[in-house]
């Protein structure tokens, strides 16, 4: 492979590595045992423990309908608790 071809492949690999990662959202509704919405509940949406320190820690409080939404989360699997 020529040096120019190698340089083009190298620059393309850098561009792909630095491209924005897709984002997602999660919406949670908290209800009590009677099915009534729970307002002001603290909801944590965290990636599962992988042995590494996570930089993503997302907390939200439910509104009067018992709902909260976290946006701009990296695509993946999360543990949700309230």
mmCIF file of the N, C-alpha and C atoms, coordinates in Angstrom:
data_MODEL
# 
_entry.id   MODEL 
# 
loop_
_atom_site.group_PDB 
_atom_site.id 
_atom_site.type_symbol 
_atom_site.label_atom_id 
_atom_site.label_alt_id 
_atom_site.label_comp_id 
_atom_site.label_asym_id 
_atom_site.label_entity_id 
_atom_site.label_seq_id 
_atom_site.pdbx_PDB_ins_code 
_atom_site.Cartn_x 
_atom_site.Cartn_y 
_atom_site.Cartn_z 
_atom_site.occupancy 
_atom_site.B_iso_or_equiv 
_atom_site.pdbx_formal_charge 
_atom_site.auth_seq_id 
_atom_site.auth_comp_id 
_atom_site.auth_asym_id 
_atom_site.auth_atom_id 
_atom_site.pdbx_PDB_model_num 
ATOM 1   N N  . UNK A 1 1  ? 0.856   -1.173 0.000  1.00 0.00 ? 1  UNK A N  1 
ATOM 2   C CA . UNK A 1 1  ? 0.000   0.000  0.000  1.00 0.00 ? 1  UNK A CA 1 
ATOM 3   C C  . UNK A 1 1  ? 0.899   1.232  0.000  1.00 0.00 ? 1  UNK A C  1 
ATOM 4   N N  . UNK A 1 2  ? 0.525   2.216  -0.770 1.00 0.00 ? 2  UNK A N  1 
ATOM 5   C CA . UNK A 1 2  ? 1.329   3.434  -0.846 1.00 0.00 ? 2  UNK A CA 1 
ATOM 6   C C  . UNK A 1 2  ? 1.175   4.256  0.420  1.00 0.00 ? 2  UNK A C  1 
ATOM 7   N N  . UNK A 1 3  ? 2.059   5.179  0.615  1.00 0.00 ? 3  UNK A N  1 
ATOM 8   C CA . UNK A 1 3  ? 2.004   6.057  1.797  1.00 0.00 ? 3  UNK A CA 1 
ATOM 9   C C  . UNK A 1 3  ? 0.744   6.916  1.778  1.00 0.00 ? 3  UNK A C  1 
ATOM 10  N N  . UNK A 1 4  ? 0.330   7.346  0.603  1.00 0.00 ? 4  UNK A N  1 
ATOM 11  C CA . UNK A 1 4  ? -0.884  8.163  0.506  1.00 0.00 ? 4  UNK A CA 1 
ATOM 12  C C  . UNK A 1 4  ? -2.105  7.332  0.900  1.00 0.00 ? 4  UNK A C  1 
ATOM 13  N N  . UNK A 1 5  ? -2.183  6.101  0.425  1.00 0.00 ? 5  UNK A N  1 
ATOM 14  C CA . UNK A 1 5  ? -3.292  5.224  0.799  1.00 0.00 ? 5  UNK A CA 1 
ATOM 15  C C  . UNK A 1 5  ? -3.329  4.955  2.292  1.00 0.00 ? 5  UNK A C  1 
ATOM 16  N N  . UNK A 1 6  ? -2.156  4.731  2.884  1.00 0.00 ? 6  UNK A N  1 
ATOM 17  C CA . UNK A 1 6  ? -2.087  4.509  4.324  1.00 0.00 ? 6  UNK A CA 1 
ATOM 18  C C  . UNK A 1 6  ? -2.532  5.750  5.076  1.00 0.00 ? 6  UNK A C  1 
ATOM 19  N N  . UNK A 1 7  ? -2.114  6.929  4.628  1.00 0.00 ? 7  UNK A N  1 
ATOM 20  C CA . UNK A 1 7  ? -2.486  8.187  5.290  1.00 0.00 ? 7  UNK A CA 1 
ATOM 21  C C  . UNK A 1 7  ? -3.993  8.397  5.230  1.00 0.00 ? 7  UNK A C  1 
ATOM 22  N N  . UNK A 1 8  ? -4.607  8.081  4.081  1.00 0.00 ? 8  UNK A N  1 
ATOM 23  C CA . UNK A 1 8  ? -6.058  8.232  3.956  1.00 0.00 ? 8  UNK A CA 1 
ATOM 24  C C  . UNK A 1 8  ? -6.775  7.281  4.904  1.00 0.00 ? 8  UNK A C  1 
ATOM 25  N N  . UNK A 1 9  ? -6.345  6.026  4.992  1.00 0.00 ? 9  UNK A N  1 
ATOM 26  C CA . UNK A 1 9  ? -6.958  5.070  5.921  1.00 0.00 ? 9  UNK A CA 1 
ATOM 27  C C  . UNK A 1 9  ? -6.783  5.515  7.362  1.00 0.00 ? 9  UNK A C  1 
ATOM 28  N N  . UNK A 1 10 ? -5.617  6.030  7.698  1.00 0.00 ? 10 UNK A N  1 
ATOM 29  C CA . UNK A 1 10 ? -5.348  6.486  9.060  1.00 0.00 ? 10 UNK A CA 1 
ATOM 30  C C  . UNK A 1 10 ? -6.265  7.651  9.429  1.00 0.00 ? 10 UNK A C  1 
ATOM 31  N N  . UNK A 1 11 ? -6.414  8.628  8.542  1.00 0.00 ? 11 UNK A N  1 
ATOM 32  C CA . UNK A 1 11 ? -7.287  9.777  8.805  1.00 0.00 ? 11 UNK A CA 1 
ATOM 33  C C  . UNK A 1 11 ? -8.757  9.357  8.882  1.00 0.00 ? 11 UNK A C  1 
ATOM 34  N N  . UNK A 1 12 ? -9.164  8.397  8.072  1.00 0.00 ? 12 UNK A N  1 
ATOM 35  C CA . UNK A 1 12 ? -10.544 7.903  8.125  1.00 0.00 ? 12 UNK A CA 1 
ATOM 36  C C  . UNK A 1 12 ? -10.810 7.211  9.462  1.00 0.00 ? 12 UNK A C  1 
ATOM 37  N N  . UNK A 1 13 ? -9.839  6.446  9.960  1.00 0.00 ? 13 UNK A N  1 
ATOM 38  C CA . UNK A 1 13 ? -9.999  5.766  11.254 1.00 0.00 ? 13 UNK A CA 1 
ATOM 39  C C  . UNK A 1 13 ? -10.125 6.780  12.376 1.00 0.00 ? 13 UNK A C  1 
ATOM 40  N N  . UNK A 1 14 ? -9.371  7.846  12.333 1.00 0.00 ? 14 UNK A N  1 
ATOM 41  C CA . UNK A 1 14 ? -9.461  8.895  13.359 1.00 0.00 ? 14 UNK A CA 1 
ATOM 42  C C  . UNK A 1 14 ? -10.830 9.561  13.297 1.00 0.00 ? 14 UNK A C  1 
ATOM 43  N N  . UNK A 1 15 ? -11.325 9.846  12.111 1.00 0.00 ? 15 UNK A N  1 
ATOM 44  C CA . UNK A 1 15 ? -12.634 10.494 11.958 1.00 0.00 ? 15 UNK A CA 1 
ATOM 45  C C  . UNK A 1 15 ? -13.747 9.627  12.525 1.00 0.00 ? 15 UNK A C  1 
ATOM 46  N N  . UNK A 1 16 ? -13.696 8.317  12.285 1.00 0.00 ? 16 UNK A N  1 
ATOM 47  C CA . UNK A 1 16 ? -14.714 7.410  12.816 1.00 0.00 ? 16 UNK A CA 1 
ATOM 48  C C  . UNK A 1 16 ? -14.632 7.335  14.330 1.00 0.00 ? 16 UNK A C  1 
ATOM 49  N N  . UNK A 1 17 ? -13.443 7.287  14.880 1.00 0.00 ? 17 UNK A N  1 
ATOM 50  C CA . UNK A 1 17 ? -13.268 7.197  16.334 1.00 0.00 ? 17 UNK A CA 1 
ATOM 51  C C  . UNK A 1 17 ? -13.762 8.440  17.037 1.00 0.00 ? 17 UNK A C  1 
ATOM 52  N N  . UNK A 1 18 ? -13.687 9.603  16.379 1.00 0.00 ? 18 UNK A N  1 
ATOM 53  C CA . UNK A 1 18 ? -14.080 10.843 17.011 1.00 0.00 ? 18 UNK A CA 1 
ATOM 54  C C  . UNK A 1 18 ? -15.494 11.279 16.649 1.00 0.00 ? 18 UNK A C  1 
ATOM 55  N N  . UNK A 1 19 ? -16.225 10.496 15.877 1.00 0.00 ? 19 UNK A N  1 
ATOM 56  C CA . UNK A 1 19 ? -17.585 10.869 15.513 1.00 0.00 ? 19 UNK A CA 1 
ATOM 57  C C  . UNK A 1 19 ? -18.479 10.797 16.741 1.00 0.00 ? 19 UNK A C  1 
ATOM 58  N N  . UNK A 1 20 ? -19.523 11.629 16.787 1.00 0.00 ? 20 UNK A N  1 
ATOM 59  C CA . UNK A 1 20 ? -20.396 11.638 17.957 1.00 0.00 ? 20 UNK A CA 1 
ATOM 60  C C  . UNK A 1 20 ? -21.067 10.275 18.175 1.00 0.00 ? 20 UNK A C  1 
ATOM 61  N N  . UNK A 1 21 ? -21.131 9.871  19.416 1.00 0.00 ? 21 UNK A N  1 
ATOM 62  C CA . UNK A 1 21 ? -21.786 8.614  19.756 1.00 0.00 ? 21 UNK A CA 1 
ATOM 63  C C  . UNK A 1 21 ? -23.298 8.821  19.782 1.00 0.00 ? 21 UNK A C  1 
ATOM 64  N N  . UNK A 1 22 ? -24.084 7.825  19.360 1.00 0.00 ? 22 UNK A N  1 
ATOM 65  C CA . UNK A 1 22 ? -25.540 7.976  19.410 1.00 0.00 ? 22 UNK A CA 1 
ATOM 66  C C  . UNK A 1 22 ? -26.014 8.095  20.852 1.00 0.00 ? 22 UNK A C  1 
ATOM 67  N N  . UNK A 1 23 ? -27.069 8.847  21.050 1.00 0.00 ? 23 UNK A N  1 
ATOM 68  C CA . UNK A 1 23 ? -27.635 9.070  22.382 1.00 0.00 ? 23 UNK A CA 1 
ATOM 69  C C  . UNK A 1 23 ? -29.065 8.552  22.418 1.00 0.00 ? 23 UNK A C  1 
ATOM 70  N N  . UNK A 1 24 ? -29.541 8.264  23.615 1.00 0.00 ? 24 UNK A N  1 
ATOM 71  C CA . UNK A 1 24 ? -30.898 7.799  23.798 1.00 0.00 ? 24 UNK A CA 1 
ATOM 72  C C  . UNK A 1 24 ? -31.516 8.435  25.025 1.00 0.00 ? 24 UNK A C  1 
ATOM 73  N N  . UNK A 1 25 ? -32.709 7.999  25.362 1.00 0.00 ? 25 UNK A N  1 
ATOM 74  C CA . UNK A 1 25 ? -33.426 8.526  26.523 1.00 0.00 ? 25 UNK A CA 1 
ATOM 75  C C  . UNK A 1 25 ? -34.164 7.386  27.207 1.00 0.00 ? 25 UNK A C  1 
ATOM 76  N N  . UNK A 1 26 ? -34.473 7.595  28.462 1.00 0.00 ? 26 UNK A N  1 
ATOM 77  C CA . UNK A 1 26 ? -35.302 6.643  29.204 1.00 0.00 ? 26 UNK A CA 1 
ATOM 78  C C  . UNK A 1 26 ? -36.349 7.446  29.975 1.00 0.00 ? 26 UNK A C  1 
ATOM 79  N N  . UNK A 1 27 ? -37.589 6.971  29.914 1.00 0.00 ? 27 UNK A N  1 
ATOM 80  C CA . UNK A 1 27 ? -38.680 7.579  30.676 1.00 0.00 ? 27 UNK A CA 1 
ATOM 81  C C  . UNK A 1 27 ? -39.186 6.540  31.665 1.00 0.00 ? 27 UNK A C  1 
ATOM 82  N N  . UNK A 1 28 ? -39.355 6.984  32.926 1.00 0.00 ? 28 UNK A N  1 
ATOM 83  C CA . UNK A 1 28 ? -39.749 6.084  34.007 1.00 0.00 ? 28 UNK A CA 1 
ATOM 84  C C  . UNK A 1 28 ? -41.020 6.628  34.649 1.00 0.00 ? 28 UNK A C  1 
ATOM 85  N N  . UNK A 1 29 ? -41.953 5.734  34.969 1.00 0.00 ? 29 UNK A N  1 
ATOM 86  C CA . UNK A 1 29 ? -43.147 6.112  35.727 1.00 0.00 ? 29 UNK A CA 1 
ATOM 87  C C  . UNK A 1 29 ? -43.148 5.290  37.006 1.00 0.00 ? 29 UNK A C  1 
ATOM 88  N N  . UNK A 1 30 ? -43.213 5.982  38.148 1.00 0.00 ? 30 UNK A N  1 
ATOM 89  C CA . UNK A 1 30 ? -43.203 5.332  39.456 1.00 0.00 ? 30 UNK A CA 1 
ATOM 90  C C  . UNK A 1 30 ? -44.627 5.367  40.007 1.00 0.00 ? 30 UNK A C  1 
ATOM 91  N N  . UNK A 1 31 ? -45.129 4.177  40.381 1.00 0.00 ? 31 UNK A N  1 
ATOM 92  C CA . UNK A 1 31 ? -46.472 4.078  40.981 1.00 0.00 ? 31 UNK A CA 1 
ATOM 93  C C  . UNK A 1 31 ? -46.386 3.300  42.280 1.00 0.00 ? 31 UNK A C  1 
ATOM 94  N N  . UNK A 1 32 ? -47.365 3.531  43.155 1.00 0.00 ? 32 UNK A N  1 
ATOM 95  C CA . UNK A 1 32 ? -47.409 2.784  44.408 1.00 0.00 ? 32 UNK A CA 1 
ATOM 96  C C  . UNK A 1 32 ? -48.187 1.479  44.193 1.00 0.00 ? 32 UNK A C  1 
ATOM 97  N N  . UNK A 1 33 ? -48.408 0.725  45.284 1.00 0.00 ? 33 UNK A N  1 
ATOM 98  C CA . UNK A 1 33 ? -49.068 -0.585 45.168 1.00 0.00 ? 33 UNK A CA 1 
ATOM 99  C C  . UNK A 1 33 ? -50.508 -0.485 44.696 1.00 0.00 ? 33 UNK A C  1 
ATOM 100 N N  . UNK A 1 34 ? -51.119 0.675  44.886 1.00 0.00 ? 34 UNK A N  1 
ATOM 101 C CA . UNK A 1 34 ? -52.493 0.864  44.419 1.00 0.00 ? 34 UNK A CA 1 
ATOM 102 C C  . UNK A 1 34 ? -52.548 1.402  42.991 1.00 0.00 ? 34 UNK A C  1 
ATOM 103 N N  . UNK A 1 35 ? -51.379 1.644  42.379 1.00 0.00 ? 35 UNK A N  1 
ATOM 104 C CA . UNK A 1 35 ? -51.339 2.148  41.012 1.00 0.00 ? 35 UNK A CA 1 
ATOM 105 C C  . UNK A 1 35 ? -51.353 3.666  40.917 1.00 0.00 ? 35 UNK A C  1 
ATOM 106 N N  . UNK A 1 36 ? -51.225 4.353  42.060 1.00 0.00 ? 36 UNK A N  1 
ATOM 107 C CA . UNK A 1 36 ? -51.207 5.814  42.054 1.00 0.00 ? 36 UNK A CA 1 
ATOM 108 C C  . UNK A 1 36 ? -49.801 6.324  41.756 1.00 0.00 ? 36 UNK A C  1 
ATOM 109 N N  . UNK A 1 37 ? -49.688 7.432  40.997 1.00 0.00 ? 37 UNK A N  1 
ATOM 110 C CA . UNK A 1 37 ? -48.357 7.969  40.702 1.00 0.00 ? 37 UNK A CA 1 
ATOM 111 C C  . UNK A 1 37 ? -47.684 8.502  41.964 1.00 0.00 ? 37 UNK A C  1 
ATOM 112 N N  . UNK A 1 38 ? -46.374 8.320  42.027 1.00 0.00 ? 38 UNK A N  1 
ATOM 113 C CA . UNK A 1 38 ? -45.586 8.799  43.164 1.00 0.00 ? 38 UNK A CA 1 
ATOM 114 C C  . UNK A 1 38 ? -44.780 10.011 42.683 1.00 0.00 ? 38 UNK A C  1 
ATOM 115 N N  . UNK A 1 39 ? -45.112 11.187 43.236 1.00 0.00 ? 39 UNK A N  1 
ATOM 116 C CA . UNK A 1 39 ? -44.363 12.389 42.866 1.00 0.00 ? 39 UNK A CA 1 
ATOM 117 C C  . UNK A 1 39 ? -43.163 12.555 43.785 1.00 0.00 ? 39 UNK A C  1 
ATOM 118 N N  . UNK A 1 40 ? -42.143 13.246 43.274 1.00 0.00 ? 40 UNK A N  1 
ATOM 119 C CA . UNK A 1 40 ? -40.915 13.539 44.022 1.00 0.00 ? 40 UNK A CA 1 
ATOM 120 C C  . UNK A 1 40 ? -40.088 12.294 44.349 1.00 0.00 ? 40 UNK A C  1 
ATOM 121 N N  . UNK A 1 41 ? -40.326 11.188 43.664 1.00 0.00 ? 41 UNK A N  1 
ATOM 122 C CA . UNK A 1 41 ? -39.485 9.998  43.859 1.00 0.00 ? 41 UNK A CA 1 
ATOM 123 C C  . UNK A 1 41 ? -38.145 10.229 43.166 1.00 0.00 ? 41 UNK A C  1 
ATOM 124 N N  . UNK A 1 42 ? -37.061 9.845  43.816 1.00 0.00 ? 42 UNK A N  1 
ATOM 125 C CA . UNK A 1 42 ? -35.736 9.977  43.227 1.00 0.00 ? 42 UNK A CA 1 
ATOM 126 C C  . UNK A 1 42 ? -35.449 8.713  42.413 1.00 0.00 ? 42 UNK A C  1 
ATOM 127 N N  . UNK A 1 43 ? -35.166 8.899  41.129 1.00 0.00 ? 43 UNK A N  1 
ATOM 128 C CA . UNK A 1 43 ? -34.907 7.788  40.215 1.00 0.00 ? 43 UNK A CA 1 
ATOM 129 C C  . UNK A 1 43 ? -33.454 7.876  39.762 1.00 0.00 ? 43 UNK A C  1 
ATOM 130 N N  . UNK A 1 44 ? -32.734 6.769  39.885 1.00 0.00 ? 44 UNK A N  1 
ATOM 131 C CA . UNK A 1 44 ? -31.347 6.693  39.420 1.00 0.00 ? 44 UNK A CA 1 
ATOM 132 C C  . UNK A 1 44 ? -31.292 5.805  38.186 1.00 0.00 ? 44 UNK A C  1 
ATOM 133 N N  . UNK A 1 45 ? -30.614 6.309  37.164 1.00 0.00 ? 45 UNK A N  1 
ATOM 134 C CA . UNK A 1 45 ? -30.427 5.576  35.913 1.00 0.00 ? 45 UNK A CA 1 
ATOM 135 C C  . UNK A 1 45 ? -28.922 5.470  35.708 1.00 0.00 ? 45 UNK A C  1 
ATOM 136 N N  . UNK A 1 46 ? -28.362 4.287  35.960 1.00 0.00 ? 46 UNK A N  1 
ATOM 137 C CA . UNK A 1 46 ? -26.914 4.095  35.915 1.00 0.00 ? 46 UNK A CA 1 
ATOM 138 C C  . UNK A 1 46 ? -26.545 2.888  35.067 1.00 0.00 ? 46 UNK A C  1 
ATOM 139 N N  . UNK A 1 47 ? -25.387 2.943  34.416 1.00 0.00 ? 47 UNK A N  1 
ATOM 140 C CA . UNK A 1 47 ? -24.919 1.755  33.701 1.00 0.00 ? 47 UNK A CA 1 
ATOM 141 C C  . UNK A 1 47 ? -24.625 0.643  34.692 1.00 0.00 ? 47 UNK A C  1 
ATOM 142 N N  . UNK A 1 48 ? -24.755 -0.620 34.286 1.00 0.00 ? 48 UNK A N  1 
ATOM 143 C CA . UNK A 1 48 ? -24.436 -1.714 35.201 1.00 0.00 ? 48 UNK A CA 1 
ATOM 144 C C  . UNK A 1 48 ? -22.961 -1.676 35.595 1.00 0.00 ? 48 UNK A C  1 
ATOM 145 N N  . UNK A 1 49 ? -22.651 -2.213 36.743 1.00 0.00 ? 49 UNK A N  1 
ATOM 146 C CA . UNK A 1 49 ? -21.274 -2.229 37.245 1.00 0.00 ? 49 UNK A CA 1 
ATOM 147 C C  . UNK A 1 49 ? -20.412 -3.072 36.318 1.00 0.00 ? 49 UNK A C  1 
ATOM 148 N N  . UNK A 1 50 ? -19.345 -2.459 35.840 1.00 0.00 ? 50 UNK A N  1 
ATOM 149 C CA . UNK A 1 50 ? -18.455 -3.166 34.925 1.00 0.00 ? 50 UNK A CA 1 
ATOM 150 C C  . UNK A 1 50 ? -17.070 -3.344 35.513 1.00 0.00 ? 50 UNK A C  1 
ATOM 151 N N  . UNK A 1 51 ? -16.871 -2.925 36.758 1.00 0.00 ? 51 UNK A N  1 
ATOM 152 C CA . UNK A 1 51 ? -15.552 -3.013 37.364 1.00 0.00 ? 51 UNK A CA 1 
ATOM 153 C C  . UNK A 1 51 ? -14.756 -1.736 37.197 1.00 0.00 ? 51 UNK A C  1 
ATOM 154 N N  . UNK A 1 52 ? -15.192 -0.869 36.286 1.00 0.00 ? 52 UNK A N  1 
ATOM 155 C CA . UNK A 1 52 ? -14.520 0.422  36.080 1.00 0.00 ? 52 UNK A CA 1 
ATOM 156 C C  . UNK A 1 52 ? -15.369 1.522  36.709 1.00 0.00 ? 52 UNK A C  1 
ATOM 157 N N  . UNK A 1 53 ? -14.750 2.616  37.013 1.00 0.00 ? 53 UNK A N  1 
ATOM 158 C CA . UNK A 1 53 ? -15.485 3.751  37.564 1.00 0.00 ? 53 UNK A CA 1 
ATOM 159 C C  . UNK A 1 53 ? -16.283 4.386  36.440 1.00 0.00 ? 53 UNK A C  1 
ATOM 160 N N  . UNK A 1 54 ? -17.583 4.555  36.670 1.00 0.00 ? 54 UNK A N  1 
ATOM 161 C CA . UNK A 1 54 ? -18.458 5.115  35.649 1.00 0.00 ? 54 UNK A CA 1 
ATOM 162 C C  . UNK A 1 54 ? -18.531 6.623  35.790 1.00 0.00 ? 54 UNK A C  1 
ATOM 163 N N  . UNK A 1 55 ? -18.542 7.307  34.670 1.00 0.00 ? 55 UNK A N  1 
ATOM 164 C CA . UNK A 1 55 ? -18.694 8.759  34.676 1.00 0.00 ? 55 UNK A CA 1 
ATOM 165 C C  . UNK A 1 55 ? -20.148 9.156  34.450 1.00 0.00 ? 55 UNK A C  1 
ATOM 166 N N  . UNK A 1 56 ? -21.015 8.191  34.192 1.00 0.00 ? 56 UNK A N  1 
ATOM 167 C CA . UNK A 1 56 ? -22.420 8.491  33.948 1.00 0.00 ? 56 UNK A CA 1 
ATOM 168 C C  . UNK A 1 56 ? -23.205 8.155  35.206 1.00 0.00 ? 56 UNK A C  1 
ATOM 169 N N  . UNK A 1 57 ? -23.768 9.154  35.825 1.00 0.00 ? 57 UNK A N  1 
ATOM 170 C CA . UNK A 1 57 ? -24.654 8.963  36.967 1.00 0.00 ? 57 UNK A CA 1 
ATOM 171 C C  . UNK A 1 57 ? -25.801 9.931  36.782 1.00 0.00 ? 57 UNK A C  1 
ATOM 172 N N  . UNK A 1 58 ? -26.979 9.429  36.576 1.00 0.00 ? 58 UNK A N  1 
ATOM 173 C CA . UNK A 1 58 ? -28.116 10.267 36.251 1.00 0.00 ? 58 UNK A CA 1 
ATOM 174 C C  . UNK A 1 58 ? -29.219 10.085 37.272 1.00 0.00 ? 58 UNK A C  1 
ATOM 175 N N  . UNK A 1 59 ? -29.632 11.192 37.844 1.00 0.00 ? 59 UNK A N  1 
ATOM 176 C CA . UNK A 1 59 ? -30.701 11.196 38.838 1.00 0.00 ? 59 UNK A CA 1 
ATOM 177 C C  . UNK A 1 59 ? -31.763 12.179 38.374 1.00 0.00 ? 59 UNK A C  1 
ATOM 178 N N  . UNK A 1 60 ? -33.020 11.780 38.525 1.00 0.00 ? 60 UNK A N  1 
ATOM 179 C CA . UNK A 1 60 ? -34.118 12.710 38.265 1.00 0.00 ? 60 UNK A CA 1 
ATOM 180 C C  . UNK A 1 60 ? -35.201 12.476 39.311 1.00 0.00 ? 60 UNK A C  1 
ATOM 181 N N  . UNK A 1 61 ? -36.074 13.465 39.488 1.00 0.00 ? 61 UNK A N  1 
ATOM 182 C CA . UNK A 1 61 ? -37.225 13.340 40.392 1.00 0.00 ? 61 UNK A CA 1 
ATOM 183 C C  . UNK A 1 61 ? -38.484 13.299 39.554 1.00 0.00 ? 61 UNK A C  1 
ATOM 184 N N  . UNK A 1 62 ? -39.423 12.457 39.992 1.00 0.00 ? 62 UNK A N  1 
ATOM 185 C CA . UNK A 1 62 ? -40.677 12.342 39.256 1.00 0.00 ? 62 UNK A CA 1 
ATOM 186 C C  . UNK A 1 62 ? -41.538 13.583 39.470 1.00 0.00 ? 62 UNK A C  1 
ATOM 187 N N  . UNK A 1 63 ? -42.366 13.884 38.464 1.00 0.00 ? 63 UNK A N  1 
ATOM 188 C CA . UNK A 1 63 ? -43.296 15.006 38.553 1.00 0.00 ? 63 UNK A CA 1 
ATOM 189 C C  . UNK A 1 63 ? -44.600 14.538 39.198 1.00 0.00 ? 63 UNK A C  1 
ATOM 190 N N  . UNK A 1 64 ? -45.628 15.364 39.144 1.00 0.00 ? 64 UNK A N  1 
ATOM 191 C CA . UNK A 1 64 ? -46.906 15.020 39.801 1.00 0.00 ? 64 UNK A CA 1 
ATOM 192 C C  . UNK A 1 64 ? -47.569 13.794 39.180 1.00 0.00 ? 64 UNK A C  1 
ATOM 193 N N  . UNK A 1 65 ? -47.197 13.439 37.934 1.00 0.00 ? 65 UNK A N  1 
ATOM 194 C CA . UNK A 1 65 ? -47.762 12.241 37.303 1.00 0.00 ? 65 UNK A CA 1 
ATOM 195 C C  . UNK A 1 65 ? -46.898 11.007 37.565 1.00 0.00 ? 65 UNK A C  1 
ATOM 196 N N  . UNK A 1 66 ? -45.813 11.164 38.375 1.00 0.00 ? 66 UNK A N  1 
ATOM 197 C CA . UNK A 1 66 ? -44.937 10.049 38.700 1.00 0.00 ? 66 UNK A CA 1 
ATOM 198 C C  . UNK A 1 66 ? -43.918 9.729  37.623 1.00 0.00 ? 66 UNK A C  1 
ATOM 199 N N  . UNK A 1 67 ? -43.723 10.655 36.679 1.00 0.00 ? 67 UNK A N  1 
ATOM 200 C CA . UNK A 1 67 ? -42.869 10.410 35.520 1.00 0.00 ? 67 UNK A CA 1 
ATOM 201 C C  . UNK A 1 67 ? -41.622 11.294 35.544 1.00 0.00 ? 67 UNK A C  1 
ATOM 202 N N  . UNK A 1 68 ? -40.504 10.729 35.101 1.00 0.00 ? 68 UNK A N  1 
ATOM 203 C CA . UNK A 1 68 ? -39.302 11.519 34.839 1.00 0.00 ? 68 UNK A CA 1 
ATOM 204 C C  . UNK A 1 68 ? -38.589 10.933 33.629 1.00 0.00 ? 68 UNK A C  1 
ATOM 205 N N  . UNK A 1 69 ? -37.851 11.784 32.926 1.00 0.00 ? 69 UNK A N  1 
ATOM 206 C CA . UNK A 1 69 ? -37.135 11.381 31.714 1.00 0.00 ? 69 UNK A CA 1 
ATOM 207 C C  . UNK A 1 69 ? -35.695 11.830 31.803 1.00 0.00 ? 69 UNK A C  1 
ATOM 208 N N  . UNK A 1 70 ? -34.775 10.945 31.419 1.00 0.00 ? 70 UNK A N  1 
ATOM 209 C CA . UNK A 1 70 ? -33.354 11.294 31.288 1.00 0.00 ? 70 UNK A CA 1 
ATOM 210 C C  . UNK A 1 70 ? -32.999 11.219 29.809 1.00 0.00 ? 70 UNK A C  1 
ATOM 211 N N  . UNK A 1 71 ? -32.484 12.314 29.288 1.00 0.00 ? 71 UNK A N  1 
ATOM 212 C CA . UNK A 1 71 ? -32.095 12.406 27.875 1.00 0.00 ? 71 UNK A CA 1 
ATOM 213 C C  . UNK A 1 71 ? -30.579 12.353 27.746 1.00 0.00 ? 71 UNK A C  1 
ATOM 214 N N  . UNK A 1 72 ? -30.124 12.249 26.524 1.00 0.00 ? 72 UNK A N  1 
ATOM 215 C CA . UNK A 1 72 ? -28.697 12.297 26.183 1.00 0.00 ? 72 UNK A CA 1 
ATOM 216 C C  . UNK A 1 72 ? -27.870 11.230 26.877 1.00 0.00 ? 72 UNK A C  1 
ATOM 217 N N  . UNK A 1 73 ? -28.438 10.047 27.024 1.00 0.00 ? 73 UNK A N  1 
ATOM 218 C CA . UNK A 1 73 ? -27.692 8.923  27.594 1.00 0.00 ? 73 UNK A CA 1 
ATOM 219 C C  . UNK A 1 73 ? -26.984 8.168  26.481 1.00 0.00 ? 73 UNK A C  1 
ATOM 220 N N  . UNK A 1 74 ? -25.748 7.756  26.693 1.00 0.00 ? 74 UNK A N  1 
ATOM 221 C CA . UNK A 1 74 ? -25.107 6.898  25.699 1.00 0.00 ? 74 UNK A CA 1 
ATOM 222 C C  . UNK A 1 74 ? -25.921 5.614  25.533 1.00 0.00 ? 74 UNK A C  1 
ATOM 223 N N  . UNK A 1 75 ? -26.015 5.131  24.306 1.00 0.00 ? 75 UNK A N  1 
ATOM 224 C CA . UNK A 1 75 ? -26.776 3.914  24.040 1.00 0.00 ? 75 UNK A CA 1 
ATOM 225 C C  . UNK A 1 75 ? -26.153 2.763  24.833 1.00 0.00 ? 75 UNK A C  1 
ATOM 226 N N  . UNK A 1 76 ? -26.988 1.983  25.520 1.00 0.00 ? 76 UNK A N  1 
ATOM 227 C CA . UNK A 1 76 ? -26.479 0.863  26.289 1.00 0.00 ? 76 UNK A CA 1 
ATOM 228 C C  . UNK A 1 76 ? -27.534 0.334  27.227 1.00 0.00 ? 76 UNK A C  1 
ATOM 229 N N  . UNK A 1 77 ? -27.088 -0.463 28.184 1.00 0.00 ? 77 UNK A N  1 
ATOM 230 C CA . UNK A 1 77 ? -27.946 -1.071 29.197 1.00 0.00 ? 77 UNK A CA 1 
ATOM 231 C C  . UNK A 1 77 ? -27.777 -0.296 30.491 1.00 0.00 ? 77 UNK A C  1 
ATOM 232 N N  . UNK A 1 78 ? -28.880 -0.066 31.198 1.00 0.00 ? 78 UNK A N  1 
ATOM 233 C CA . UNK A 1 78 ? -28.851 0.700  32.439 1.00 0.00 ? 78 UNK A CA 1 
ATOM 234 C C  . UNK A 1 78 ? -29.629 -0.020 33.527 1.00 0.00 ? 78 UNK A C  1 
ATOM 235 N N  . UNK A 1 79 ? -29.239 0.241  34.770 1.00 0.00 ? 79 UNK A N  1 
ATOM 236 C CA . UNK A 1 79 ? -29.988 -0.191 35.947 1.00 0.00 ? 79 UNK A CA 1 
ATOM 237 C C  . UNK A 1 79 ? -30.807 0.998  36.410 1.00 0.00 ? 79 UNK A C  1 
ATOM 238 N N  . UNK A 1 80 ? -32.090 0.789  36.653 1.00 0.00 ? 80 UNK A N  1 
ATOM 239 C CA . UNK A 1 80 ? -32.976 1.865  37.073 1.00 0.00 ? 80 UNK A CA 1 
ATOM 240 C C  . UNK A 1 80 ? -33.551 1.498  38.434 1.00 0.00 ? 80 UNK A C  1 
ATOM 241 N N  . UNK A 1 81 ? -33.449 2.422  39.402 1.00 0.00 ? 81 UNK A N  1 
ATOM 242 C CA . UNK A 1 81 ? -34.109 2.194  40.687 1.00 0.00 ? 81 UNK A CA 1 
ATOM 243 C C  . UNK A 1 81 ? -34.666 3.506  41.203 1.00 0.00 ? 81 UNK A C  1 
ATOM 244 N N  . UNK A 1 82 ? -35.685 3.388  42.047 1.00 0.00 ? 82 UNK A N  1 
ATOM 245 C CA . UNK A 1 82 ? -36.355 4.576  42.601 1.00 0.00 ? 82 UNK A CA 1 
ATOM 246 C C  . UNK A 1 82 ? -36.447 4.441  44.104 1.00 0.00 ? 82 UNK A C  1 
# 
